[in-house]
Amino acid sequence: MYLMYDLLDNFCPQVQKKLKLQQTDARLFVLWLDAVRKIPLFNLRSLSLVLDFISDDLLITVVHSLPHLVELDLEDRPFTLSSVGDLTNIGLQALKFCECLIALSIVRSKMNCPASFRREDNKGIFHVSEGCKRLESVKLGGFAKVTEAGYTSILYSCRNLKKFEVLTSSLLSDSVIDNMTGVARSVVELRLSSCSLLTSEALEHLSSFRKLELCIRKCEKVTDKGIKSLFHADRKICKTLSVLDIGYIPKIIDAAIFTIATAAKALTDLSLRFCNGVTDAAVQMLMDRPNHNSSQLQMLDLCSCRGLSAEAIMLPLPLYAFHRLCWLGIGLTDIVAKRGIFSAICEARPRLVVCGVCCDFGCCDGWQWHKVR
């Protein structure tokens, strides 16, 4: 059900600074926004929409109606592969007039069909990087024709960039990470998911970053050797990397986990979901990691690690094992059969949540579907 009619009746544009809507009809939203922008004192600063379709008309109307926009978050979920009326470079060009923008997210979801943005290329991204130099957070997903040149232009232009995320890119290569080391030292959160050209060689360039959260989920060319190069020679990142997501990478095996357990001294969140090469030995290493009294691990995702047996985590746990852990994901593993064990563990450690389904980190927090103890 679309929420536009309730919005028209109840929205108070004079006082509202943020607007977040899901299941939104793009055409109706454009008509509504074109009407309310004429109301005195209408000054929306943050807009987040989940739409059926992102078009040039939508972006142009948003830019013209909300010139002081600070945050823009758009996700569409098309039901067909048709590109008729789709977003083009013209729509992206309009964004260069949003000079106050500090957070931008444009994502095409594959929830309903395997669609992607196919009518825009590097030129559209160049317009964004030239006009939105104040950006601190950028998330781009499903841009099939944007190459490393487009992504690198954002790294060069946005000198205050802290979060950089790219989803489902077949053209983003190692050179993007290589360029980061020279110009994007301000980045503290890097998420590159389903980037098929990204290889292990790229990770060595990140080892000198002072502070970083890293996600390379579904980057299938990365191997355990890449993880080893990331933590090579006790580099700075060994003491500062706090979040690491290497889920859905088939070549991640126990050797990579041994490296992480030994070298990543500040790690708080680790996702190994759908890494079938991970075995009981790797989990035992995480439990017995060196300097265990200073272990910071708080969230561990083992969802669908098919290499784990039902005995991967057994009672009694040593007092030091996972002593800071507050969330553990074990969905689609044989460990789920040992629910009685985890009930006993949770009783002894009330802060620990064990998720037996397939949630990402922290299914008792934020926008999740359920709570499982």
MINUMAR-955819 format. One record per residue (C-alpha): z negated, x negated, y; residue in one letter. Coordinates in nm, 4 decimals. Layout:
<rs>
<r pz="Z" px="X" py="Y" rest="a"/>
...
</rs>
This chain:
<rs>
<r pz="0.0000" px="0.0000" py="0.0000" rest="m"/>
<r pz="0.0901" px="-0.1334" py="0.3429" rest="y"/>
<r pz="-0.1803" px="-0.1453" py="0.6081" rest="l"/>
<r pz="0.0323" px="-0.1026" py="0.9188" rest="m"/>
<r pz="-0.0559" px="0.2566" py="0.9984" rest="y"/>
<r pz="-0.4303" px="0.1915" py="0.9850" rest="d"/>
<r pz="-0.3699" px="-0.1097" py="1.2073" rest="l"/>
<r pz="-0.1864" px="0.0960" py="1.4675" rest="l"/>
<r pz="-0.4725" px="0.3429" py="1.4823" rest="d"/>
<r pz="-0.7682" px="0.1037" py="1.4823" rest="n"/>
<r pz="-0.6575" px="-0.2272" py="1.6341" rest="f"/>
<r pz="-0.8089" px="-0.3078" py="1.9753" rest="c"/>
<r pz="-0.5770" px="-0.5692" py="2.1305" rest="p"/>
<r pz="-0.7889" px="-0.6271" py="2.4421" rest="q"/>
<r pz="-1.0736" px="-0.7867" py="2.2434" rest="v"/>
<r pz="-0.9094" px="-0.9055" py="1.9215" rest="q"/>
<r pz="-0.8423" px="-1.2790" py="1.8979" rest="k"/>
<r pz="-0.7716" px="-1.3071" py="1.5251" rest="k"/>
<r pz="-0.5645" px="-1.0907" py="1.2944" rest="l"/>
<r pz="-0.5350" px="-1.1303" py="0.9175" rest="k"/>
<r pz="-0.3292" px="-0.8870" py="0.7088" rest="l"/>
<r pz="-0.2078" px="-0.8749" py="0.3499" rest="q"/>
<r pz="0.0650" px="-0.6568" py="0.2026" rest="q"/>
<r pz="0.2406" px="-0.6294" py="0.5356" rest="t"/>
<r pz="0.5859" px="-0.4855" py="0.5927" rest="d"/>
<r pz="0.7617" px="-0.7396" py="0.8163" rest="a"/>
<r pz="0.9884" px="-0.4854" py="0.9849" rest="r"/>
<r pz="0.6993" px="-0.2547" py="1.0794" rest="l"/>
<r pz="0.4917" px="-0.5474" py="1.2026" rest="f"/>
<r pz="0.7720" px="-0.6615" py="1.4345" rest="v"/>
<r pz="0.7953" px="-0.3121" py="1.5828" rest="l"/>
<r pz="0.4190" px="-0.2924" py="1.6301" rest="w"/>
<r pz="0.3893" px="-0.6379" py="1.7863" rest="l"/>
<r pz="0.6775" px="-0.5703" py="2.0234" rest="d"/>
<r pz="0.4879" px="-0.2617" py="2.1449" rest="a"/>
<r pz="0.1335" px="-0.4004" py="2.1818" rest="v"/>
<r pz="0.2326" px="-0.7247" py="2.3553" rest="r"/>
<r pz="0.2817" px="-0.5234" py="2.6757" rest="k"/>
<r pz="-0.0839" px="-0.4178" py="2.6791" rest="i"/>
<r pz="-0.2866" px="-0.6035" py="2.9483" rest="p"/>
<r pz="-0.5208" px="-0.8768" py="2.8189" rest="l"/>
<r pz="-0.3470" px="-0.8896" py="2.4802" rest="f"/>
<r pz="-0.4063" px="-1.2508" py="2.3823" rest="n"/>
<r pz="-0.4088" px="-1.2992" py="2.0048" rest="l"/>
<r pz="-0.4813" px="-1.6633" py="1.9127" rest="r"/>
<r pz="-0.4814" px="-1.6592" py="1.5312" rest="s"/>
<r pz="-0.2354" px="-1.4707" py="1.3088" rest="l"/>
<r pz="-0.2302" px="-1.4678" py="0.9282" rest="s"/>
<r pz="0.0141" px="-1.2465" py="0.7374" rest="l"/>
<r pz="0.1207" px="-1.1968" py="0.3767" rest="v"/>
<r pz="0.4610" px="-1.0299" py="0.4025" rest="l"/>
<r pz="0.7456" px="-0.9008" py="0.1967" rest="d"/>
<r pz="0.9912" px="-1.1224" py="0.3840" rest="f"/>
<r pz="0.9896" px="-1.3883" py="0.6593" rest="i"/>
<r pz="1.2899" px="-1.3623" py="0.8912" rest="s"/>
<r pz="1.4138" px="-1.5114" py="1.2179" rest="d"/>
<r pz="1.3374" px="-1.1823" py="1.3880" rest="d"/>
<r pz="0.9748" px="-1.2021" py="1.2795" rest="l"/>
<r pz="0.9223" px="-1.5583" py="1.4034" rest="l"/>
<r pz="1.1031" px="-1.5029" py="1.7337" rest="i"/>
<r pz="0.8998" px="-1.1880" py="1.8040" rest="t"/>
<r pz="0.5733" px="-1.3653" py="1.7200" rest="v"/>
<r pz="0.6555" px="-1.6581" py="1.9486" rest="v"/>
<r pz="0.7623" px="-1.4417" py="2.2427" rest="h"/>
<r pz="0.4693" px="-1.2020" py="2.2027" rest="s"/>
<r pz="0.1979" px="-1.4630" py="2.1408" rest="l"/>
<r pz="0.2747" px="-1.7668" py="2.3590" rest="p"/>
<r pz="-0.0841" px="-1.8974" py="2.3348" rest="h"/>
<r pz="-0.1053" px="-1.8790" py="1.9578" rest="l"/>
<r pz="-0.3246" px="-2.1521" py="1.8087" rest="v"/>
<r pz="-0.3043" px="-2.0702" py="1.4374" rest="e"/>
<r pz="-0.0075" px="-1.9208" py="1.2506" rest="l"/>
<r pz="-0.0209" px="-1.8578" py="0.8748" rest="d"/>
<r pz="0.2767" px="-1.6814" py="0.7136" rest="l"/>
<r pz="0.3398" px="-1.6254" py="0.3440" rest="e"/>
<r pz="0.6095" px="-1.4046" py="0.1984" rest="d"/>
<r pz="0.6549" px="-1.2732" py="-0.1534" rest="r"/>
<r pz="1.0152" px="-1.1520" py="-0.1878" rest="p"/>
<r pz="1.1237" px="-0.9431" py="-0.4837" rest="f"/>
<r pz="1.4853" px="-1.0628" py="-0.4881" rest="t"/>
<r pz="1.6787" px="-1.3881" py="-0.4512" rest="l"/>
<r pz="1.8986" px="-1.2459" py="-0.1770" rest="s"/>
<r pz="1.9181" px="-1.4599" py="0.1384" rest="s"/>
<r pz="2.0491" px="-1.1802" py="0.3600" rest="v"/>
<r pz="1.8394" px="-1.1744" py="0.6780" rest="g"/>
<r pz="1.6386" px="-1.4737" py="0.5583" rest="d"/>
<r pz="1.4660" px="-1.7333" py="0.7760" rest="l"/>
<r pz="1.7010" px="-1.9982" py="0.9222" rest="t"/>
<r pz="1.6780" px="-2.2961" py="1.1564" rest="n"/>
<r pz="1.7010" px="-2.0509" py="1.4464" rest="i"/>
<r pz="1.3650" px="-1.8995" py="1.3554" rest="g"/>
<r pz="1.2058" px="-2.2424" py="1.3148" rest="l"/>
<r pz="1.3536" px="-2.3504" py="1.6484" rest="q"/>
<r pz="1.1602" px="-2.0715" py="1.8204" rest="a"/>
<r pz="0.8330" px="-2.2352" py="1.7129" rest="l"/>
<r pz="0.8862" px="-2.5266" py="1.9507" rest="k"/>
<r pz="0.7754" px="-2.2962" py="2.2329" rest="f"/>
<r pz="0.4298" px="-2.2575" py="2.0708" rest="c"/>
<r pz="0.2896" px="-2.5610" py="2.2482" rest="e"/>
<r pz="-0.0729" px="-2.4595" py="2.1833" rest="c"/>
<r pz="-0.0271" px="-2.4406" py="1.8066" rest="l"/>
<r pz="-0.2667" px="-2.6601" py="1.6061" rest="i"/>
<r pz="-0.2341" px="-2.5013" py="1.2594" rest="a"/>
<r pz="0.0947" px="-2.3920" py="1.1008" rest="l"/>
<r pz="0.1554" px="-2.2605" py="0.7507" rest="s"/>
<r pz="0.4872" px="-2.1161" py="0.6272" rest="i"/>
<r pz="0.5089" px="-2.0576" py="0.2526" rest="v"/>
<r pz="0.7452" px="-1.8707" py="0.0231" rest="r"/>
<r pz="0.5574" px="-1.7591" py="-0.2877" rest="s"/>
<r pz="0.7153" px="-1.7342" py="-0.6319" rest="k"/>
<r pz="0.4762" px="-1.4570" py="-0.7313" rest="m"/>
<r pz="0.7468" px="-1.1915" py="-0.7662" rest="n"/>
<r pz="1.0589" px="-1.4029" py="-0.8257" rest="c"/>
<r pz="1.1635" px="-1.7730" py="-0.8171" rest="p"/>
<r pz="1.2789" px="-1.7591" py="-0.4551" rest="a"/>
<r pz="1.2861" px="-2.0375" py="-0.1965" rest="s"/>
<r pz="1.3929" px="-2.0929" py="0.1649" rest="f"/>
<r pz="1.7588" px="-2.2005" py="0.1432" rest="r"/>
<r pz="1.9016" px="-2.1409" py="0.4896" rest="r"/>
<r pz="1.7051" px="-2.4043" py="0.6791" rest="e"/>
<r pz="1.7078" px="-2.7827" py="0.6565" rest="d"/>
<r pz="1.5759" px="-3.0892" py="0.8375" rest="n"/>
<r pz="1.7081" px="-2.9665" py="1.1739" rest="k"/>
<r pz="1.4684" px="-2.6739" py="1.1693" rest="g"/>
<r pz="1.1738" px="-2.9007" py="1.0888" rest="i"/>
<r pz="1.2822" px="-3.1417" py="1.3656" rest="f"/>
<r pz="1.2486" px="-2.8545" py="1.6145" rest="h"/>
<r pz="0.8941" px="-2.7889" py="1.4929" rest="v"/>
<r pz="0.7901" px="-3.1545" py="1.5131" rest="s"/>
<r pz="0.9417" px="-3.1945" py="1.8616" rest="e"/>
<r pz="0.7781" px="-2.8862" py="2.0109" rest="g"/>
<r pz="0.4441" px="-2.8633" py="1.8276" rest="c"/>
<r pz="0.3030" px="-3.2105" py="1.8756" rest="k"/>
<r pz="-0.0567" px="-3.0833" py="1.8842" rest="r"/>
<r pz="-0.0497" px="-2.9726" py="1.5224" rest="l"/>
<r pz="-0.3544" px="-3.0765" py="1.3192" rest="e"/>
<r pz="-0.2749" px="-2.8808" py="1.0021" rest="s"/>
<r pz="0.0699" px="-2.8244" py="0.8473" rest="v"/>
<r pz="0.1526" px="-2.6403" py="0.5240" rest="k"/>
<r pz="0.5132" px="-2.5885" py="0.4155" rest="l"/>
<r pz="0.6101" px="-2.4313" py="0.0853" rest="g"/>
<r pz="0.9398" px="-2.3490" py="-0.0798" rest="g"/>
<r pz="1.1803" px="-2.5268" py="0.1591" rest="f"/>
<r pz="1.4582" px="-2.6199" py="-0.0830" rest="a"/>
<r pz="1.6787" px="-2.8207" py="0.1560" rest="k"/>
<r pz="1.4207" px="-3.0152" py="0.3581" rest="v"/>
<r pz="1.4122" px="-3.3855" py="0.2669" rest="t"/>
<r pz="1.1744" px="-3.6713" py="0.3401" rest="e"/>
<r pz="1.3352" px="-3.7077" py="0.6847" rest="a"/>
<r pz="1.2122" px="-3.3637" py="0.7870" rest="g"/>
<r pz="0.8614" px="-3.4099" py="0.6523" rest="y"/>
<r pz="0.8341" px="-3.7605" py="0.7984" rest="t"/>
<r pz="0.9263" px="-3.6293" py="1.1448" rest="s"/>
<r pz="0.6055" px="-3.4248" py="1.1415" rest="i"/>
<r pz="0.4026" px="-3.7312" py="1.0461" rest="l"/>
<r pz="0.5532" px="-3.9285" py="1.3340" rest="y"/>
<r pz="0.5253" px="-3.6586" py="1.6006" rest="s"/>
<r pz="0.1878" px="-3.4985" py="1.5246" rest="c"/>
<r pz="-0.0526" px="-3.7840" py="1.5908" rest="r"/>
<r pz="-0.3618" px="-3.5646" py="1.5464" rest="n"/>
<r pz="-0.2543" px="-3.4411" py="1.2039" rest="l"/>
<r pz="-0.5500" px="-3.4037" py="0.9665" rest="k"/>
<r pz="-0.4114" px="-3.1827" py="0.6895" rest="k"/>
<r pz="-0.0595" px="-3.2142" py="0.5462" rest="f"/>
<r pz="0.0496" px="-2.9935" py="0.2577" rest="e"/>
<r pz="0.3874" px="-2.9466" py="0.0901" rest="v"/>
<r pz="0.4447" px="-2.7057" py="-0.1985" rest="l"/>
<r pz="0.7408" px="-2.6905" py="-0.4355" rest="t"/>
<r pz="0.9721" px="-2.9519" py="-0.2902" rest="s"/>
<r pz="1.2461" px="-3.1077" py="-0.5014" rest="s"/>
<r pz="1.3477" px="-3.3476" py="-0.2220" rest="l"/>
<r pz="1.0173" px="-3.4987" py="-0.1028" rest="l"/>
<r pz="1.0125" px="-3.8577" py="-0.2275" rest="s"/>
<r pz="0.7764" px="-4.1572" py="-0.2322" rest="d"/>
<r pz="0.9001" px="-4.2680" py="0.1107" rest="s"/>
<r pz="0.7012" px="-3.9875" py="0.2778" rest="v"/>
<r pz="0.3750" px="-4.1407" py="0.1560" rest="i"/>
<r pz="0.5015" px="-4.4879" py="0.2434" rest="d"/>
<r pz="0.5628" px="-4.3691" py="0.6011" rest="n"/>
<r pz="0.2162" px="-4.2147" py="0.6208" rest="m"/>
<r pz="0.0456" px="-4.5501" py="0.5970" rest="t"/>
<r pz="0.2009" px="-4.6609" py="0.9243" rest="g"/>
<r pz="0.1844" px="-4.3500" py="1.1416" rest="v"/>
<r pz="-0.0436" px="-4.0823" py="0.9951" rest="a"/>
<r pz="-0.3766" px="-4.2554" py="0.9606" rest="r"/>
<r pz="-0.5531" px="-3.9446" py="1.0915" rest="s"/>
<r pz="-0.4676" px="-3.7426" py="0.7762" rest="v"/>
<r pz="-0.7801" px="-3.6671" py="0.5707" rest="v"/>
<r pz="-0.6352" px="-3.3987" py="0.3400" rest="e"/>
<r pz="-0.3054" px="-3.4558" py="0.1593" rest="l"/>
<r pz="-0.1727" px="-3.1926" py="-0.0812" rest="r"/>
<r pz="0.1661" px="-3.2458" py="-0.2458" rest="l"/>
<r pz="0.2141" px="-2.9890" py="-0.5236" rest="s"/>
<r pz="0.5199" px="-2.9509" py="-0.7464" rest="s"/>
<r pz="0.7030" px="-3.2369" py="-0.5741" rest="c"/>
<r pz="0.9290" px="-3.3466" py="-0.8582" rest="s"/>
<r pz="1.0452" px="-3.6789" py="-0.7053" rest="l"/>
<r pz="0.6959" px="-3.8133" py="-0.6358" rest="l"/>
<r pz="0.6081" px="-4.1044" py="-0.8672" rest="t"/>
<r pz="0.3144" px="-4.3286" py="-0.9502" rest="s"/>
<r pz="0.4428" px="-4.5995" py="-0.7148" rest="e"/>
<r pz="0.3648" px="-4.3815" py="-0.4135" rest="a"/>
<r pz="-0.0084" px="-4.3671" py="-0.4823" rest="l"/>
<r pz="-0.0685" px="-4.7354" py="-0.4125" rest="e"/>
<r pz="0.0212" px="-4.6748" py="-0.0466" rest="h"/>
<r pz="-0.2775" px="-4.4394" py="-0.0156" rest="l"/>
<r pz="-0.5347" px="-4.6887" py="-0.1386" rest="s"/>
<r pz="-0.6099" px="-4.8202" py="0.2114" rest="s"/>
<r pz="-0.6981" px="-4.4797" py="0.3608" rest="f"/>
<r pz="-1.0550" px="-4.4675" py="0.4854" rest="r"/>
<r pz="-1.1110" px="-4.1014" py="0.4024" rest="k"/>
<r pz="-0.8995" px="-3.8640" py="0.1974" rest="l"/>
<r pz="-0.8822" px="-3.5494" py="-0.0143" rest="e"/>
<r pz="-0.5829" px="-3.5714" py="-0.2472" rest="l"/>
<r pz="-0.3904" px="-3.3149" py="-0.4489" rest="c"/>
<r pz="-0.0807" px="-3.4107" py="-0.6496" rest="i"/>
<r pz="-0.0841" px="-3.1084" py="-0.8800" rest="r"/>
<r pz="0.2338" px="-3.0600" py="-1.0888" rest="k"/>
<r pz="0.3843" px="-3.3900" py="-0.9717" rest="c"/>
<r pz="0.4956" px="-3.4624" py="-1.3262" rest="e"/>
<r pz="0.6276" px="-3.8166" py="-1.2775" rest="k"/>
<r pz="0.2797" px="-3.9477" py="-1.1983" rest="v"/>
<r pz="0.1081" px="-4.1280" py="-1.4883" rest="t"/>
<r pz="-0.2236" px="-4.2966" py="-1.5614" rest="d"/>
<r pz="-0.0726" px="-4.6141" py="-1.4142" rest="k"/>
<r pz="-0.0394" px="-4.4346" py="-1.0804" rest="g"/>
<r pz="-0.4083" px="-4.3441" py="-1.0851" rest="i"/>
<r pz="-0.4914" px="-4.7062" py="-1.1600" rest="k"/>
<r pz="-0.2826" px="-4.8263" py="-0.8645" rest="s"/>
<r pz="-0.4575" px="-4.5775" py="-0.6350" rest="l"/>
<r pz="-0.7916" px="-4.7445" py="-0.7039" rest="f"/>
<r pz="-0.6516" px="-5.0958" py="-0.7359" rest="h"/>
<r pz="-0.8804" px="-5.3892" py="-0.6520" rest="a"/>
<r pz="-1.1701" px="-5.1794" py="-0.5239" rest="d"/>
<r pz="-0.9769" px="-5.0632" py="-0.2172" rest="r"/>
<r pz="-1.1250" px="-4.8484" py="0.0609" rest="k"/>
<r pz="-1.0326" px="-4.5231" py="-0.1068" rest="i"/>
<r pz="-1.2691" px="-4.6017" py="-0.3955" rest="c"/>
<r pz="-1.5609" px="-4.5380" py="-0.1622" rest="k"/>
<r pz="-1.4172" px="-4.2455" py="0.0349" rest="t"/>
<r pz="-1.1999" px="-4.0227" py="-0.1894" rest="l"/>
<r pz="-1.3963" px="-3.6975" py="-0.2224" rest="s"/>
<r pz="-1.1480" px="-3.4518" py="-0.3791" rest="v"/>
<r pz="-0.8841" px="-3.5271" py="-0.6429" rest="l"/>
<r pz="-0.6558" px="-3.2697" py="-0.8063" rest="d"/>
<r pz="-0.4257" px="-3.4086" py="-1.0759" rest="i"/>
<r pz="-0.3817" px="-3.0840" py="-1.2664" rest="g"/>
<r pz="-0.0684" px="-2.9835" py="-1.4589" rest="y"/>
<r pz="0.0469" px="-3.3441" py="-1.5052" rest="i"/>
<r pz="0.1374" px="-3.4022" py="-1.8724" rest="p"/>
<r pz="0.1176" px="-3.7832" py="-1.8528" rest="k"/>
<r pz="-0.2452" px="-3.7871" py="-1.7374" rest="i"/>
<r pz="-0.4470" px="-3.9184" py="-2.0323" rest="i"/>
<r pz="-0.7951" px="-4.0552" py="-2.0955" rest="d"/>
<r pz="-0.7066" px="-4.3914" py="-1.9393" rest="a"/>
<r pz="-0.6664" px="-4.2219" py="-1.6000" rest="a"/>
<r pz="-1.0041" px="-4.0497" py="-1.6336" rest="i"/>
<r pz="-1.1715" px="-4.3782" py="-1.7267" rest="f"/>
<r pz="-1.0315" px="-4.5301" py="-1.4060" rest="t"/>
<r pz="-1.1541" px="-4.2362" py="-1.1982" rest="i"/>
<r pz="-1.4996" px="-4.2380" py="-1.3556" rest="a"/>
<r pz="-1.5369" px="-4.6092" py="-1.2909" rest="t"/>
<r pz="-1.3801" px="-4.6456" py="-0.9469" rest="a"/>
<r pz="-1.4121" px="-4.3176" py="-0.7522" rest="a"/>
<r pz="-1.7674" px="-4.3540" py="-0.6296" rest="k"/>
<r pz="-1.7615" px="-4.0723" py="-0.3712" rest="a"/>
<r pz="-1.5758" px="-3.8101" py="-0.5754" rest="l"/>
<r pz="-1.7222" px="-3.4575" py="-0.5505" rest="t"/>
<r pz="-1.4366" px="-3.2368" py="-0.6826" rest="d"/>
<r pz="-1.2099" px="-3.3248" py="-0.9758" rest="l"/>
<r pz="-0.9423" px="-3.0953" py="-1.1218" rest="s"/>
<r pz="-0.7863" px="-3.1822" py="-1.4585" rest="l"/>
<r pz="-0.6606" px="-2.8324" py="-1.5401" rest="r"/>
<r pz="-0.3727" px="-2.8127" py="-1.7875" rest="f"/>
<r pz="-0.3901" px="-3.1881" py="-1.8578" rest="c"/>
<r pz="-0.3480" px="-3.1692" py="-2.2339" rest="n"/>
<r pz="-0.3757" px="-3.5451" py="-2.2790" rest="g"/>
<r pz="-0.7431" px="-3.5404" py="-2.1784" rest="v"/>
<r pz="-0.9828" px="-3.5561" py="-2.4759" rest="t"/>
<r pz="-1.3565" px="-3.5410" py="-2.5462" rest="d"/>
<r pz="-1.3820" px="-3.9146" py="-2.4781" rest="a"/>
<r pz="-1.2807" px="-3.8616" py="-2.1143" rest="a"/>
<r pz="-1.5426" px="-3.5892" py="-2.0605" rest="v"/>
<r pz="-1.8042" px="-3.8143" py="-2.2168" rest="q"/>
<r pz="-1.7011" px="-4.0900" py="-1.9771" rest="m"/>
<r pz="-1.7477" px="-3.8579" py="-1.6801" rest="l"/>
<r pz="-2.0937" px="-3.7691" py="-1.8092" rest="m"/>
<r pz="-2.1839" px="-4.1332" py="-1.8640" rest="d"/>
<r pz="-2.0003" px="-4.2707" py="-1.5615" rest="r"/>
<r pz="-2.1361" px="-4.6013" py="-1.4287" rest="p"/>
<r pz="-2.4036" px="-4.5780" py="-1.1595" rest="n"/>
<r pz="-2.4628" px="-4.2234" py="-1.2802" rest="h"/>
<r pz="-2.7701" px="-4.1788" py="-1.0628" rest="n"/>
<r pz="-2.5443" px="-4.1912" py="-0.7568" rest="s"/>
<r pz="-2.2744" px="-3.9659" py="-0.9050" rest="s"/>
<r pz="-2.1543" px="-3.7097" py="-0.6499" rest="q"/>
<r pz="-1.9462" px="-3.4882" py="-0.8821" rest="l"/>
<r pz="-2.0087" px="-3.1236" py="-0.7914" rest="q"/>
<r pz="-1.7009" px="-2.9391" py="-0.9234" rest="m"/>
<r pz="-1.5082" px="-3.0159" py="-1.2417" rest="l"/>
<r pz="-1.2082" px="-2.8127" py="-1.3587" rest="d"/>
<r pz="-1.1145" px="-2.8529" py="-1.7266" rest="l"/>
<r pz="-0.9189" px="-2.5275" py="-1.7564" rest="c"/>
<r pz="-0.6657" px="-2.5324" py="-2.0418" rest="s"/>
<r pz="-0.7229" px="-2.8957" py="-2.1339" rest="c"/>
<r pz="-0.6050" px="-2.8348" py="-2.4891" rest="r"/>
<r pz="-0.7052" px="-3.1837" py="-2.6022" rest="g"/>
<r pz="-1.0737" px="-3.0923" py="-2.5727" rest="l"/>
<r pz="-1.2639" px="-2.9762" py="-2.8795" rest="s"/>
<r pz="-1.5457" px="-2.7223" py="-2.8889" rest="a"/>
<r pz="-1.7875" px="-3.0169" py="-2.9033" rest="e"/>
<r pz="-1.6691" px="-3.1807" py="-2.5797" rest="a"/>
<r pz="-1.9928" px="-3.0768" py="-2.4063" rest="i"/>
<r pz="-2.2964" px="-3.0402" py="-2.6329" rest="m"/>
<r pz="-2.6710" px="-2.9947" py="-2.6010" rest="l"/>
<r pz="-2.8964" px="-3.1581" py="-2.5265" rest="p"/>
<r pz="-2.7404" px="-3.2992" py="-2.2125" rest="l"/>
<r pz="-2.8913" px="-3.6250" py="-2.0904" rest="p"/>
<r pz="-3.0941" px="-3.5680" py="-1.7752" rest="l"/>
<r pz="-2.8469" px="-3.7645" py="-1.5644" rest="y"/>
<r pz="-2.5291" px="-3.5995" py="-1.7005" rest="a"/>
<r pz="-2.3560" px="-3.3877" py="-1.4364" rest="f"/>
<r pz="-2.6860" px="-3.3687" py="-1.2512" rest="h"/>
<r pz="-2.5178" px="-3.2648" py="-0.9232" rest="r"/>
<r pz="-2.2598" px="-3.0333" py="-1.0827" rest="l"/>
<r pz="-2.2557" px="-2.6804" py="-0.9379" rest="c"/>
<r pz="-1.9246" px="-2.5487" py="-1.0838" rest="w"/>
<r pz="-1.7534" px="-2.6124" py="-1.4174" rest="l"/>
<r pz="-1.4236" px="-2.4513" py="-1.5248" rest="g"/>
<r pz="-1.3608" px="-2.4307" py="-1.9008" rest="i"/>
<r pz="-1.1137" px="-2.1396" py="-1.9301" rest="g"/>
<r pz="-0.8538" px="-2.1545" py="-2.2111" rest="l"/>
<r pz="-1.0358" px="-2.4386" py="-2.3902" rest="t"/>
<r pz="-1.2174" px="-2.4406" py="-2.7224" rest="d"/>
<r pz="-1.5370" px="-2.5061" py="-2.5283" rest="i"/>
<r pz="-1.5454" px="-2.1369" py="-2.4310" rest="v"/>
<r pz="-1.6629" px="-2.0590" py="-2.7843" rest="a"/>
<r pz="-1.9905" px="-2.2345" py="-2.7013" rest="k"/>
<r pz="-2.1029" px="-1.9777" py="-2.4426" rest="r"/>
<r pz="-2.4556" px="-1.9901" py="-2.5820" rest="g"/>
<r pz="-2.4789" px="-2.3573" py="-2.4917" rest="i"/>
<r pz="-2.3751" px="-2.2921" py="-2.1338" rest="f"/>
<r pz="-2.6222" px="-2.0071" py="-2.0985" rest="s"/>
<r pz="-2.8935" px="-2.2547" py="-2.1884" rest="a"/>
<r pz="-2.7537" px="-2.5133" py="-1.9475" rest="i"/>
<r pz="-2.7358" px="-2.2586" py="-1.6632" rest="c"/>
<r pz="-3.0944" px="-2.1542" py="-1.7256" rest="e"/>
<r pz="-3.2024" px="-2.5153" py="-1.6946" rest="a"/>
<r pz="-2.9775" px="-2.5695" py="-1.3917" rest="r"/>
<r pz="-2.9693" px="-2.2482" py="-1.1845" rest="p"/>
<r pz="-2.7203" px="-2.3952" py="-0.9359" rest="r"/>
<r pz="-2.4527" px="-2.4405" py="-1.2029" rest="l"/>
<r pz="-2.1768" px="-2.1797" py="-1.2410" rest="v"/>
<r pz="-1.9678" px="-2.2009" py="-1.5583" rest="v"/>
<r pz="-1.6340" px="-2.0188" py="-1.5368" rest="c"/>
<r pz="-1.4831" px="-1.9204" py="-1.8698" rest="g"/>
<r pz="-1.1662" px="-1.7761" py="-1.7214" rest="v"/>
<r pz="-0.8991" px="-1.9645" py="-1.5222" rest="c"/>
<r pz="-1.0205" px="-1.9740" py="-1.1620" rest="c"/>
<r pz="-0.9705" px="-2.2674" py="-0.9344" rest="d"/>
<r pz="-1.2716" px="-2.4386" py="-0.7806" rest="f"/>
<r pz="-1.5660" px="-2.2224" py="-0.6876" rest="g"/>
<r pz="-1.4961" px="-1.8743" py="-0.8241" rest="c"/>
<r pz="-1.8206" px="-1.7470" py="-0.6718" rest="c"/>
<r pz="-1.6970" px="-1.8454" py="-0.3274" rest="d"/>
<r pz="-1.4222" px="-1.7203" py="-0.1030" rest="g"/>
<r pz="-1.1292" px="-1.4960" py="-0.1980" rest="w"/>
<r pz="-1.1601" px="-1.4903" py="-0.5757" rest="q"/>
<r pz="-1.1138" px="-1.2079" py="-0.8220" rest="w"/>
<r pz="-1.4485" px="-1.2134" py="-0.9967" rest="h"/>
<r pz="-1.7756" px="-1.3916" py="-1.0543" rest="k"/>
<r pz="-1.8570" px="-1.5386" py="-1.3928" rest="v"/>
<r pz="-2.1879" px="-1.7072" py="-1.4667" rest="r"/>
</rs>
